[in-house]
Amino acid sequence: MENGWVWVQNEMLRLVKEQADATTSGIVTKKIIVLMVHRPDVPSIDLVDLPGLTTMPVDKAREVQAVLKRQLEEDERSGAHGMYLVVVPGSGDVRPCTNMAMRFVEDNNLREKTFGVFSKCDQAADSDALQALMTGKQTSDGYSPEDLGAVGLSKGWVATMLKPLSDPMFDVHNFERIHIQQMEEADFFKKDPILQSLSADELTGIGALVSRLEREYSDYLNTTWKKGAMKKIFQKLVDKEFELCVLGVVTEPCQKDMLAKKEVERRLGPDSPVHELLGRFLKDVLRDSLCRQIRFRLAYLLDATWDVYDLLAKLEEITKIIDDVTEPVLAEVAPFFIQPLQNILTAESMVESDGPISSLNIVTTMSRARVSLFRERQPKRAALKKIKESPFIQLSQYRSFTDAIVLKCKLIFEDAVLQLRGDIEMLSQRIVDVDSPWLQIKSPFIETTADPESSVNATLTVKPCLDVDAFLNALVTVFLRRIPALKELQRVHVGITVGIEEEVAATKHKQLTEEINLIKAARDGICRALDIGDEALAELQKELDAEANF
């Protein structure tokens, strides 16, 4: 660590050599050297050493300006938390207003964020003028700081003197060099009464500069930065916890079973899309297909007369018509319900929002229906609170559970079809029975008004009279009795184990949990560093929540 500057310098030289073909100025603009310093006695801060400003050569000056501009833009994107240290040589007739670094500060409105340092103060021509530039007071001979080219900085100025040591031993023993330079700097600022006055006001020496940097850094952390950083953490924590809740993975076994079965009952209950599905079955299958076809196929009976010796064949024809029409309908029953039921069970609940932090709802689109978790849209934080109070599970994450339920539904409907087939067979026989409640065979020769002189051949015909509406009512009733009721479907989960979530969902759950733990660790670390207690943290969170309305 003592000679770490050598490593950095060697790396800089290596990069300049590598980039020799890409630049003629000696400025490497595409690479950044990052040096991580891990020690318990150093602050958590990023220090960026930027290249010094110059006017010549022109291409170098232009590239340096571009590097500095990029740094300002990056700082703006990351929250504008940067502070700046500008060094102005204190040697000779110093005039900050003519210094290139001060021009850059002025052009980019950085006065409020900049610390000023006068270096090489052992070469200053006039300590009285240096005092005026630093304190804003007139010189002893009446010159104002403005006359001397002063530039006021809100974070003030510090004078330093770090004269290089001549002994080459100190090129290696840098800790000793720093210690000796520190002592010589302190001695220098004691030689002159004016410099002594500046020292008494803590305006001289690297120690004073470090103290000022630490103080300003601490003040910024506890005021501006703390609030902004905690706001980001709270928002990030809400975002990740909300994402985790919406993932719908439940790890506690008892809660998982309870929520999964509750969700099945919700999705297959009276207010669910299954009610609409049953309505479509009645309309599309029973009314528009079954009843319409039977009515059409048996319409010929209205004008029919049969020869008595064809009666049995004609009755068998009616039975066959009923069987021909009902069999395709029976084959359609299970497929009509099973695929929609699977879609309803596996439909994923999605976040529906009109903006990133605006109101939202959790919507499940099942079959042709949309079911919302909340009656009205909620801010994300309010929605998160409600979900935590009443968690929900994403059945789509438990494929083995939903597959088992769908299989059970299929068996239920297949059994219903089997019973329906027997019921319809009984109806098709009942309709042609001698005492059929729907079909009457009228024989003209038994009528008392018949002409006794009429031909015997005229009495060898009969007329079928069918009450088709009554028969269709009976047929539909059979279907309604056998099609599984909503209450039966709601209980279809009984005896089925929920099982484990899909691998992708489990991986995502683990990832989000780890991210949440990292965010909480960052929050707790800031609280420890800035001495924020539980009460202060709760108050800060309440304040920021009210401002953000998320």
C-alpha positions in Angstrom: 0.0 0.0 0.0 2.9 2.4 0.8 4.1 2.3 -2.8 0.7 1.9 -4.4 1.3 5.0 -6.4 4.0 3.1 -8.3 1.6 0.4 -9.4 -0.9 3.1 -10.6 1.9 4.9 -12.5 3.1 1.8 -14.2 -0.4 0.9 -15.2 -0.9 4.4 -16.6 2.3 4.1 -18.6 1.2 0.7 -19.9 -2.2 2.0 -21.0 -0.6 5.0 -22.8 1.7 2.7 -24.6 -1.2 0.3 -25.6 -3.3 3.3 -26.8 -0.4 5.0 -28.7 -2.0 4.3 -32.0 -5.4 5.6 -30.9 -4.2 8.9 -29.4 -1.4 11.4 -30.1 -2.1 13.5 -27.0 -1.1 10.9 -24.3 -4.6 11.1 -22.9 -6.3 7.7 -22.6 -10.0 8.4 -22.8 -11.4 4.8 -23.1 -9.9 3.3 -20.0 -10.3 4.0 -16.2 -8.0 2.7 -13.5 -10.0 1.7 -10.4 -8.1 1.2 -7.2 -10.1 -0.4 -4.4 -8.8 0.5 -0.8 -10.3 -1.7 1.9 -9.5 -0.5 5.4 -11.6 -0.1 8.6 -10.3 3.5 9.0 -11.2 4.9 5.5 -14.6 6.4 4.6 -16.9 4.8 2.0 -16.3 7.3 -0.8 -15.2 7.4 -4.4 -12.3 9.7 -5.2 -11.8 10.5 -8.9 -8.5 11.9 -9.9 -9.0 13.8 -13.2 -6.3 15.0 -15.6 -5.2 18.6 -15.2 -6.4 21.3 -17.5 -4.1 22.6 -20.2 -4.2 24.9 -23.2 -1.4 23.3 -25.3 -1.2 21.1 -27.3 -4.7 21.8 -28.6 -5.7 18.1 -29.1 -4.7 17.3 -25.5 -6.6 20.3 -24.1 -9.7 19.2 -26.1 -9.5 15.6 -24.8 -9.0 16.7 -21.2 -12.0 18.9 -21.4 -14.0 16.0 -22.8 -12.9 13.7 -20.0 -14.0 16.3 -17.4 -17.3 16.9 -19.1 -18.1 13.2 -19.1 -17.4 13.0 -15.4 -19.8 15.9 -14.8 -22.5 14.1 -16.9 -21.9 10.8 -15.1 -22.3 12.6 -11.7 -25.5 14.2 -12.9 -26.9 10.8 -14.0 -26.0 9.2 -10.6 -27.7 11.9 -8.5 -25.3 14.9 -8.6 -23.6 14.0 -5.3 -20.1 14.9 -6.4 -17.9 17.4 -4.6 -14.9 19.0 -6.3 -11.4 19.9 -5.2 -9.6 22.6 -7.3 -5.9 23.3 -6.8 -4.5 26.7 -7.6 -0.8 27.3 -7.3 -0.1 29.9 -4.5 3.3 30.7 -6.0 4.2 34.1 -7.4 1.4 36.7 -8.1 -1.5 34.3 -7.6 -4.8 35.3 -9.2 -7.5 32.6 -8.9 -9.8 34.3 -11.4 -7.3 33.7 -14.2 -6.7 30.1 -13.3 -8.0 27.5 -15.9 -9.4 25.2 -13.2 -11.4 28.1 -11.7 -12.7 28.9 -15.1 -13.9 25.3 -15.5 -15.6 25.6 -12.1 -17.3 28.9 -13.1 -18.4 27.7 -16.5 -20.1 24.6 -15.0 -21.7 26.3 -12.0 -19.7 24.2 -9.5 -18.9 27.0 -6.9 -21.3 25.5 -4.3 -19.7 22.1 -4.6 -16.0 23.0 -4.8 -13.2 23.1 -2.2 -10.3 25.5 -3.0 -6.7 24.7 -2.3 -3.7 27.0 -2.6 -0.6 24.8 -3.2 3.1 25.7 -3.1 2.4 28.5 -0.5 6.1 28.5 0.4 6.6 30.2 -3.0 3.9 32.9 -2.4 5.1 36.4 -3.0 2.8 38.0 -0.4 1.2 36.2 2.6 -1.0 39.3 3.1 -2.5 38.9 -0.4 -2.9 35.1 0.3 -4.9 35.9 3.4 -7.2 38.3 1.5 -7.9 35.7 -1.1 -8.8 33.1 1.5 -10.7 35.2 4.0 -12.3 37.9 1.9 -10.6 40.7 4.0 -8.7 43.6 2.6 -4.9 43.6 2.6 -3.0 45.9 4.9 -2.4 48.4 2.1 -6.2 48.5 1.2 -6.5 46.1 -1.7 -9.8 44.2 -1.8 -10.0 40.5 -2.5 -11.6 41.3 -5.9 -8.7 43.5 -6.8 -6.5 40.4 -6.3 -8.7 38.2 -8.4 -10.4 36.3 -5.6 -13.0 33.7 -6.4 -15.4 32.9 -3.6 -16.2 29.2 -2.9 -18.9 28.2 -0.5 -16.7 25.5 0.9 -13.8 27.8 1.3 -10.1 27.7 0.7 -7.2 25.9 2.4 -3.5 26.8 2.0 -0.9 24.0 1.8 2.8 23.5 1.5 4.1 20.1 0.5 7.7 20.9 -0.7 9.3 17.7 -2.2 12.0 16.1 -0.1 15.4 16.0 -1.8 16.6 12.7 -0.3 16.0 9.8 -2.8 15.4 7.5 0.2 11.9 9.0 0.4 11.0 7.7 -3.1 10.7 4.3 -1.5 9.7 5.1 2.1 6.6 7.0 1.5 5.0 6.8 4.9 8.1 8.5 6.3 8.0 11.1 3.5 4.4 11.9 4.3 5.1 12.2 8.0 8.1 14.6 7.5 6.2 16.7 4.9 3.4 17.0 7.4 5.8 18.3 10.1 7.6 20.7 7.8 4.2 22.0 6.6 3.1 22.7 10.2 6.5 24.5 10.9 6.2 26.6 7.8 2.8 28.0 8.7 4.2 29.1 12.1 7.0 31.3 10.7 4.8 34.2 9.6 2.2 36.0 11.8 -0.3 36.2 9.0 0.1 32.5 8.3 -0.2 31.8 12.0 -3.5 33.6 12.0 -4.7 31.4 9.1 -3.5 28.3 11.0 -5.4 29.4 14.1 -8.6 29.6 11.9 -7.8 26.1 10.6 -7.2 27.3 7.1 -3.7 25.8 6.5 -2.2 22.4 6.1 -3.4 19.1 4.7 -4.8 18.2 8.1 -7.2 21.2 7.9 -8.1 20.2 4.4 -8.9 16.6 5.5 -10.9 17.9 8.4 -12.9 20.2 6.2 -13.5 17.4 3.7 -14.6 15.0 6.4 -16.9 17.6 8.0 -18.5 18.6 4.7 -18.8 15.0 3.6 -20.4 14.1 6.9 -22.8 17.1 6.8 -23.8 16.1 3.2 -24.4 12.5 4.2 -26.6 13.5 7.1 -28.6 16.0 5.2 -29.0 15.9 1.4 -27.5 12.5 0.7 -29.1 10.6 3.6 -32.6 11.5 2.5 -32.0 10.9 -1.2 -30.2 7.6 -0.5 -32.8 6.3 1.9 -35.6 7.3 -0.5 -33.9 5.1 -3.2 -33.5 2.3 -0.8 -37.1 2.4 0.4 -38.3 2.6 -3.2 -36.0 -0.3 -4.2 -37.2 -2.3 -1.3 -40.8 -1.8 -2.1 -40.2 -2.7 -5.8 -38.4 -5.9 -4.9 -40.8 -7.0 -2.2 -43.7 -6.2 -4.5 -42.1 -8.3 -7.2 -41.5 -11.1 -4.8 -45.2 -11.0 -3.6 -46.5 -11.0 -7.2 -44.3 -13.9 -8.0 -46.8 -15.9 -5.9 -44.4 -18.5 -4.6 -45.2 -19.6 -1.0 -42.5 -21.5 0.9 -44.3 -22.3 4.2 -46.1 -25.7 3.6 -49.3 -25.1 5.6 -49.8 -21.6 4.2 -49.1 -22.9 0.7 -51.8 -25.6 1.0 -54.3 -23.1 2.4 -53.7 -20.4 -0.2 -53.6 -22.8 -3.1 -56.9 -24.4 -2.3 -58.5 -21.1 -1.5 -57.4 -19.8 -4.9 -58.8 -22.9 -6.7 -62.2 -22.3 -5.0 -62.0 -18.6 -6.0 -61.2 -19.5 -9.6 -63.9 -22.2 -9.9 -66.6 -20.6 -7.7 -69.9 -19.0 -8.5 -68.4 -15.6 -9.3 -65.7 -17.1 -11.4 -65.4 -17.5 -15.2 -66.7 -21.0 -14.8 -70.2 -19.5 -14.4 -69.9 -17.8 -17.7 -68.4 -21.1 -19.2 -71.5 -23.0 -18.1 -73.7 -20.3 -19.6 -71.9 -20.7 -23.0 -72.4 -24.5 -22.7 -76.1 -24.0 -22.3 -76.4 -21.6 -25.2 -73.9 -22.9 -27.7 -74.1 -26.6 -27.1 -77.5 -27.5 -25.6 -79.6 -24.8 -27.2 -77.9 -23.9 -30.5 -76.6 -27.4 -31.3 -78.5 -30.1 -29.5 -82.0 -28.7 -29.3 -81.9 -27.0 -32.7 -80.7 -30.2 -34.5 -83.3 -32.4 -32.8 -86.0 -29.9 -33.5 -84.9 -29.8 -37.2 -84.5 -33.6 -37.6 -87.9 -34.3 -36.1 -89.7 -31.6 -37.8 -90.9 -34.0 -40.5 -93.3 -35.6 -37.9 -95.6 -32.6 -38.1 -97.0 -33.7 -41.5 -96.1 -37.4 -41.3 -98.5 -40.3 -41.6 -97.3 -43.8 -41.3 -98.6 -47.1 -42.5 -99.4 -49.2 -39.5 -97.2 -52.0 -40.7 -94.2 -49.5 -40.7 -94.8 -48.3 -37.2 -92.0 -50.2 -35.5 -89.5 -49.1 -38.1 -90.6 -45.5 -37.9 -90.2 -45.5 -34.1 -86.8 -47.0 -34.4 -86.0 -44.1 -36.8 -86.9 -41.6 -34.1 -84.6 -43.3 -31.6 -81.8 -43.3 -34.2 -82.2 -39.6 -34.9 -81.9 -38.9 -31.2 -78.8 -41.1 -30.8 -77.2 -39.6 -33.9 -77.7 -36.0 -32.7 -76.7 -36.6 -29.0 -73.6 -38.7 -29.5 -71.5 -35.9 -31.0 -72.7 -33.6 -28.3 -71.7 -36.0 -25.6 -68.2 -36.3 -27.2 -68.0 -32.5 -27.1 -68.8 -32.1 -23.4 -65.5 -32.9 -21.7 -63.3 -31.0 -24.3 -65.7 -28.0 -24.0 -64.9 -27.7 -20.3 -61.4 -29.2 -19.7 -59.2 -26.8 -21.7 -61.0 -23.6 -20.4 -60.8 -25.0 -16.9 -57.0 -25.6 -17.3 -56.6 -22.0 -18.7 -58.6 -20.7 -15.7 -56.5 -22.6 -13.2 -53.1 -21.7 -14.7 -53.8 -18.1 -15.7 -51.1 -15.9 -14.3 -52.0 -12.8 -12.2 -50.4 -9.8 -13.8 -49.7 -6.3 -12.7 -51.7 -3.7 -14.5 -50.5 -0.2 -14.1 -50.8 3.3 -15.7 -47.2 4.2 -14.8 -44.0 3.1 -12.9 -45.1 4.4 -9.5 -48.7 5.2 -10.1 -51.8 3.2 -9.2 -52.0 -0.5 -10.1 -54.0 -3.6 -9.7 -53.3 -7.4 -10.0 -55.5 -8.7 -12.8 -56.0 -12.4 -13.7 -57.4 -12.9 -17.2 -59.2 -16.3 -17.1 -60.9 -17.5 -20.2 -63.0 -14.5 -21.3 -63.1 -12.9 -17.8 -60.8 -10.5 -16.0 -60.7 -10.8 -12.2 -59.0 -8.0 -10.2 -57.4 -8.5 -6.8 -58.5 -5.0 -5.6 -61.7 -3.2 -6.2 -59.8 -0.1 -7.2 -56.3 0.6 -8.3 -53.8 1.1 -5.5 -50.4 2.9 -5.1 -47.7 0.3 -5.2 -46.9 0.6 -1.5 -50.5 0.3 -0.5 -50.9 -2.7 -2.8 -47.8 -4.3 -1.2 -49.3 -3.8 2.3 -52.5 -5.4 1.3 -50.8 -8.4 -0.3 -48.7 -8.9 2.8 -51.8 -8.9 4.9 -53.6 -11.2 2.5 -51.1 -13.1 0.4 -52.0 -14.8 -2.8 -50.4 -17.7 -4.7 -49.7 -18.0 -8.4 -51.2 -21.4 -9.3 -49.2 -21.2 -12.6 -46.0 -21.7 -10.5 -47.4 -25.1 -9.3 -47.9 -27.0 -12.5 -48.0 -30.5 -10.9 -50.9 -29.3 -8.7 -52.9 -27.8 -11.5 -52.2 -30.8 -13.8 -53.6 -33.1 -11.1 -56.7 -30.9 -10.7 -57.3 -30.8 -14.5 -56.9 -34.6 -14.6 -59.4 -35.0 -11.8 -61.8 -32.6 -13.6 -61.4 -34.7 -16.8 -62.3 -37.9 -14.9 -65.4 -36.1 -13.4 -66.6 -35.0 -16.8 -66.0 -38.3 -18.4 -68.0 -40.0 -15.6 -70.7 -37.4 -16.2 -70.8 -38.2 -19.9 -71.0 -41.9 -19.2 -74.0 -41.4 -17.0 -75.5 -39.0 -19.5 -75.2 -41.6 -22.2 -77.2 -44.0 -20.1 -79.8 -41.4 -19.3 -80.2 -40.4 -23.0 -80.5 -44.0 -24.0 -83.4 -44.3 -21.5 -85.0 -41.2 -22.9 -84.7 -42.4 -26.5 -86.5 -45.6 -25.5 -89.0 -43.7 -23.4 -90.0 -41.4 -26.2 -91.2 -44.4 -28.3 -92.8 -46.3 -25.4 -96.5 -47.1 -25.6 -97.2 -44.6 -22.8 -94.6 -42.1 -23.9 -95.3 -38.7 -22.4 -94.1 -36.9 -25.5 -95.0 -39.0 -28.5 -98.6 -40.1 -29.3 -99.7 -42.3 -32.1 -103.1 -41.4 -33.3 -105.2 -44.1 -35.1 -108.1 -42.6 -37.2 -110.1 -45.9 -37.2 -110.8 -45.6 -33.4 -112.5 -42.3 -33.8 -116.3 -42.5 -33.1 -116.9 -39.9 -35.9 -115.4 -42.2 -38.5 -117.6 -43.0 -41.5 -118.7 -46.6 -41.1 -118.8 -46.9 -44.9 -115.2 -45.7 -45.4 -112.6 -47.9 -46.9 -110.8 -50.3 -44.6 -107.6 -49.3 -46.3 -108.0 -45.7 -45.1 -107.7 -46.9 -41.5 -104.4 -48.6 -42.0 -102.4 -45.4 -41.3 -101.5 -43.6 -38.1 -100.3 -40.1 -37.3 -97.4 -39.4 -34.9 -97.9 -36.4 -32.6 -94.7 -35.2 -30.8 -94.5 -32.6 -28.1 -90.9 -31.7 -29.1 -90.6 -28.9 -26.5 -91.5 -31.2 -23.6 -89.0 -33.8 -24.8 -86.3 -31.2 -25.2 -86.9 -29.9 -21.7 -86.5 -33.4 -20.4 -83.3 -33.9 -22.5 -81.8 -30.6 -21.2 -82.8 -31.4 -17.7 -80.8 -34.7 -17.9 -77.7 -32.7 -19.0 -78.2 -30.1 -16.2 -78.4 -32.9 -13.6 -75.3 -34.6 -14.8 -72.9 -31.7 -15.6 -70.7 -31.1 -12.5 -72.0 -28.3 -10.4 -69.9 -25.3 -9.3 -69.8 -26.5 -5.8 -68.4 -29.8 -6.9 -65.7 -28.1 -9.0 -64.8 -25.9 -6.1 -63.9 -29.0 -4.0 -62.0 -30.7 -6.8 -58.7 -29.9 -5.0 -59.5 -32.1 -2.0 -57.0 -34.9 -1.7 -54.5 -33.3 -4.1 -51.1 -32.2 -2.7 -49.8 -28.8 -3.8 -46.2 -29.9 -4.2 -43.2 -27.7 -5.1 -43.1 -24.7 -7.4 -41.6 -24.8 -10.8 -37.8 -24.6 -11.0 -37.8 -21.2 -12.8 -40.1 -19.7 -10.1 -38.0 -21.2 -7.3 -34.8 -19.7 -8.8 -36.5 -16.3 -9.2 -37.8 -16.4 -5.6 -34.2 -17.1 -4.3 -32.8 -14.3 -6.4 -35.4 -11.8 -5.2 -34.9 -12.8 -1.6 -31.2 -12.3 -1.9 -31.6 -8.9 -3.5 -34.0 -7.9 -0.7 -31.5 -9.0 1.9 -28.8 -6.9 0.2 -31.1 -3.9 0.1 -31.9 -4.3 3.8 -28.2 -4.7 4.6 -27.5 -1.4 2.7 -30.3 0.3 4.7 -29.0 -1.1 8.0 -25.4 -0.1 7.1 -26.5 3.5 6.4 -28.4 3.5 9.7 -25.3 2.4 11.6 -23.0 4.8 9.8 -25.2 7.8 10.3 -26.5 6.8 13.7 -30.2 6.5 12.6 -32.2 4.7 15.3 -35.4 2.7 14.8 -37.6 5.7 15.7 -35.8 8.1 13.3 -35.8 5.5 10.6 -39.6 5.0 10.9 -40.1 8.8 10.8 -37.9 9.2 7.8 -39.7 6.4 6.0 -43.1 7.9 6.8 -41.9 11.3 5.5 -40.5 9.9 2.3 -43.5 7.7 1.7 -45.7 10.7 1.9 -43.6 12.6 -0.6 -43.3 9.7 -3.1 -46.9 8.5 -2.8 -45.8 5.1 -3.9 
